[in-house]
C-alpha cells in the first residue's frame, strides 16, 4: 500500500467534518467541552493558590533575611565600638609614653648638666 497524499482541500474537508461531528462524539462518550473547561479552571485556581502560598512564603523569608541583616549590622556596630575603644586605649598609652619620654629627656639632660658641672668643678681644683 502506498502513502495517501492529501491536498489542502482534503484537509479542509476533514477539518469541517470534525467540527460538525465533535459535539456528537463528545456526547456519545459522556464528555462535554464545559467539563474540560472546568478542570482547566480548577487547575488554574489551584496554580493561583500555590503561587499565593509561595508569595507568602517568600515574604516571610525576606522578613527573616532582613532581621538577620539587622542582627549582622548590630554586630558590626559592636565590633566597631570595640575597635574605637582599643584605638582610644592606644592613644592614651601613646600619650602616657610621650609624657614619660619627655620627662626622661629632661631628667637625663639635667643629670648630664649636673655631671658636666661637677666634672668642671673637680677639674678646676
Secondary structure as GFF3:
##gff-version 3
##sequence-region A 1 125
A	DSSP	alpha_helix	8	28	.	.	.	ID=ss1
A	DSSP	alpha_helix	33	124	.	.	.	ID=ss2
###
